[in-house]
Amino acid sequence: MTTNSDSAYQRAARNARWSILRHPQRTMAETLRLLATRAEQETAPDVYGKGDLIERFEQRMATLLGKPAALFLPSGTLAQPMALRIHCDQREKWGVGLHPTSHLVLHEHDGYEQLWQLKGQLLGVRDRVLSHADLRNVNADALGALLLELPMREIGGQLPSWDDLKAQVAWARERGIAVHFDGARLWHCPAYYQRSLAEISALADSVYVSLYKDMAGIAGAVLAGESDFIAKARIWNRRAGGNLISFYPYLLAAEQGLDDNLASMDAAVVYARELGLALADLPGVELVPTTPQAAMFHLHIAHGPEHLTDAITRYAGQHNVLVLAKPRDTDAKGRSVCEISVGRNALAQPVAFWREHLAACLATLKASD
């Protein structure tokens, strides 16, 4: 249910001249006009997964991710359990290794178990990135697949080291366990690992990426892997109702988003590191992780969500600057947790601009709620 506070914040976010939130936002009408212009270059829409538009896009994504084949899907909530089910069927083991903060565990109502008949085994510690050491005492005999999220959104975009990531993959390989990457934000990883998307994806049997977060598409996801794996995924997609008659608005928006945003992702990761450290220097602000590793981080701010949201909204109305995302959670100390995802909006201003405005916004709040 949307509250008055939520509505006011959303209006402030739409109307602010300067925003720290990801990328410049277009109205629905602006988006559709832009896509109509792009559509003039196409001869026909996609039809049930066939046609030049979708096939060209899938090949582009397969090449980008260094895999033989790729499949456009309406959502990651479909893409990921489907990938895990295929891997588990191939191994006749239906256990799946997941971190406690996995999207499948926290945000999908256990669909991977209830709908896809998989059995989750939680690995590692909730507030820490999964490591090779966490796998030493795992009951590997029951596992058909291991899901690794890169970067890990719920803990501020943390990533394992390259060597530790390779060790996790080797652990799975030695035991005949498939490796799937939850790469909703995989676009952040090349700058951290100093390796291409294809080199990173080569470690996994399958990779999912989101098209509407950092790439600012309307919706959609891509699943990439070996050709026989994607052939099976096409069948499962049909079974699950994901093979819609046409996806061309989503495909055109995804192409536009890649053109607009992919080239700036490495700069966003570098900028996020500087920005996070600068904001963490403010009173009552804690940075998670202590040094950002991705183009995102979390700020734990010593005010309750309602008061902080009101302050952000008021400040945006008065100064035309949106300095924070709406709090997404509270921590054990009752502090608001705000997620900062860096994109072209933040990059448009020097770090000092955002530090100055956040300091001014927080100064409008009392020392305690």
N, C-alpha and C positions, 0 to 999 in steps of 0.2 A: 504494500500500500504506500503510495507516495504522499508524504506529509507536506504541509505548507513550507516548512524549512527546506525540504528536498526541492520543491518546485522553485523556490526563490533562488536556491543555489544554482539550479540548472539554468534559470534565466540569466543569472549573473555570468555563468560560464559561457553561454552563447553570445552575450553582448559585450564582454570584456575585449578591449582592443588588444591587450597583451595577455597571454595565457601560458602557464607553465605546462599545460596538458598536451602531450604528444604533438599533434600536427594541426595546422590551420583547418578549421571546420567549414565545410560548405553546407548551405541549406539543402533540403531535399530537392528543391527546384533547380538550384545551381548544379547539383550532382547529376540530375537527370539530363539537363541541357548539355553538360560536358560529355556524358556517356552517349547522348544522341549524336553528337558530333563524331565521336569515336566510332559509333556504329555505322556511320556513313561509309566507312572503309571496308565493312564486311558485306559479304554477298548473301548470307543466310544465317539464321539462328542455329544453334546446336539442337539436336533432336535425340533425346534419350542417350546422351553421352557420345553421340556421333556428330561429325561435321568439322570443318576446318577450324572454326574458332576454338572449340574445346580441345581438339586434338593438338592444335598448335600450342595452346597454353599448357597442356599437360606435358608436352615435349620440352617446352621451355623450363618448366619446373623440374622435370627429371634431369635435365642437363645441369641446372643450377645446383641441384642436390647430389649430383654424381651418381644417380641410380639409372638402371635401364628403363624404368617405366614409372609413371605417376598417374594418380587418379584424383580428379576434382570431386569433392564431397561437400555437402551443405554445412557440416559442422564437425568440430573435433570430437564432440560427444558421440558421434557416429564413428568417426575414423579410428579412434584409438581402441575401444573394446573390440571392434571388428578386426583390427590388425592382431590384437592379442589372441582372439579366438582362432584365427587362421594358424598362427604359430603354434598354439597349443594343440589344435587338431592334428597338425603334422607330426607332433611328438607324442600324441596320445597321453598328454599330461596337462591338466587344466588348472594348475596352480600358477599364479602370477605374483611376482615380487614387486611391491610398491612401497614408496616412502609414505609415511603417515600424512604428509601434506599433499599428496598427489591429487590432482583435480578429480580423478575417478573416485577417490575416497571421500573428498570433502564436498563436492558440488554436483554430483550426478545421481544422488539417491541410490547408490550401490547398483546402478544399471549394469555394470560389468558382471555382477553376480546374479542379479534378479532376471535380467534379459538374456545375457550372453552365456550364462551357466559356467562362469569362471570362479575360481576360489582365490581370494586375495590373501597374501602373506605380507604383513607389514615389516619393512626393513629399516633399520636405522632409528635415529632420534628426531623427534618432531622439529626441534629448533636448530638442527645442525645439518649441513649438507651430507648426503649419503657418501660413504667412503668405502674403499676396499676392505678396511678393517671391519666394517659392519656386516660383511658377508661371510665372515669366517665361521660363525655358528648357525648359519641358515640351513634349514632342511631343504637342501637342493633337490633331493629325489622327487619331490612333489611338483617342482616348477617346470612349466613349459616355456615361460617367457619372463623376462626382467624388463620393467619399464624404468627408464632413467629420464628425468626432466631436466632440460638444459635451456636456460637457467631455471632455478627453482623459485617460482614466483612468491610463494607464501612466506619465504624467509629472505625477501628482499633481493632476489635475483642472484643468489649465491651459486657458485660453480665449483666442481672439484678441479683439482689441478689436471693438466693433460696426462701426466703419468698415472695419477690415480684413476682417471677415467679409463685409460687403457687397461689398467689392472682389473677394474670391475668387469670390463668387456671380456678380458681373457678368462677371468673366473667363470663367467657364464659359458663361454665357448668350450672350456675344458669339461664342462658338465652337460654339454648338448642343449643348453638353454638359449632360446632366441633372445636377441636384444632389440628393444624398440625404444626409440627416442621420442619423448614428448617434447617437441620443438616448437611449441606455440610461440616462443620468443627466440627461436634458434638464430634469428637474424643478429642477435647481440653477440654471438659466440666467436665469430672470426676475429674481432678486435682483441678479445681476451686471450684466445688460444694462438693468435697469429697464424691461423690456418684457414683455408677456404671452407665455405659451406660443404663443398663436395668432400674435402679431406675429413672434416668432422663427421659427416654422415656416413662415410665409408666404414666407420666402426660399428654401425648398427645394421641389423637385418631390415629394418623398416624405420621410416622417419615420418612424423606428422609435423606440418607447419600451419600456422593460422594466417589467414589473409586479411583479417579485419582489425587486428590489434596494431602492431607497428607498421603494417603496410596500408592501413586505413581503407581497406575495401568495405563493401557493404556487409558481406558475410562470406563464409566459405572456408574451406580447408583443403589441403593437399596431403595425400598419403603416397609415399614413394618407396620403391623396393625393387626386388627382382621381378622379371616379367611374369613368371608363373605365379608369384605372390599377388601381383596386381590383377592378374586374370581371375584368381579366386576372389579378390576383393570386389571385383565388378559383380560377381554373382551374389555375394553377400550383400552388397549395396542394393541390388534389386530386391532381394528377400526382405531387407529392412525398410524398404520404401524410400531410399535416398536417391533413386535414379529418376529424378523429375524430368518432365518432357523437355524443359529448356532451362538453362542457367545463364543465358547471355547477359542479363544485367549484372550479375555477380562476377562473371568472367571479365567483362569490360571494366568493371570497377577494380577488380584485382590487378588487371594489367596496368590501369592508370595508377593504382597505388604503388606497384612495384617501380614504375617509371618515376613517380614523384619522390619515393622515400627510401628505396633500397640503398642508393648511393650515399646517403647521409648517415647510415647506421653506425659505421665505424667511428665517425666523428662524434655521434651521440654517446657512445660508450666512453670515449675519452673525456667528453664534457661532463658526463654524469659523475665521473670520479671527482673532478674538480668541484662541481656544484655541491655534491653531497658533503664533502669535507668542509666547504665554506658554510653551508647551512647548519652543520652539526656544531659549529663554533658559537651558535646563538644560545642564550640561556634557556634552559628547559627543553632543549632539543637533543635527542639521541639518534644517531645514525645506525641503521642495520642494513647491510653489514658495515663494519667500522671503516672499510674502504670499499666503495662500490666496484663490482666486477662486471656489471652489465650496464645497459642503458636504462637502468631502473634502480631504485633503492627505497627503503622505508624510513620515514621519520616518525619517531615516537615523541609526541609533544605533550607537555605537562598540563593539558586542559582536557576536559570532557568533550565528547564528540558534538553535542548539541551547541555548547558555547563556542567551540572552535568553528563549526560550520557557520554559525551566525556571524562570527567575526570575519571569516573569509568572504562571505556574501556582502556584508556591509562595506568592507574594504574595496571589493571589486566595484560596487556601485559608486563609491566616492572617488576612486582613483583610476578606474578603468583597467585594473590589473588583477588577474586571478592568480594568487600566489601559491595555492595548494589544491590538491585533489581533495574531495570530500572524504573525511575519515572513513576507512573501510572496516575498522575493528578497534577494540581496546586491548591493551596488554594487561599483564597480571597486576600492574600498578595502577590501572585505571586510566592510563594515558591514551590519547588518541593515536591511532596508527594511520598515517597518510602515505599512500604509495605515489612516488614520483616516477613517471615513465617519460624519459627524455626523447624528444623528437625535434622537428623543425621549429616548433613554437619556442621552446626554451633556447634553442641554438640562435634564435634571432636577436638575443640580448646577451651582453656579457654577464658572467657569473655575479659580479658585483650588483647588478640591477636586481636580480632575484633575492640576493641576500638582504639588500637594503629594504626592499618591499616586504619581505617576510618579517624582518625585524620590526618594521613599522606596524604591520598587521598584528603581530603578537603583543606589541606594546599597548594595544587597545584593550587587551584582556587584563583582568585582575591577576594577581600573582597566583591565586588558587580559585577554583570554581566554588 
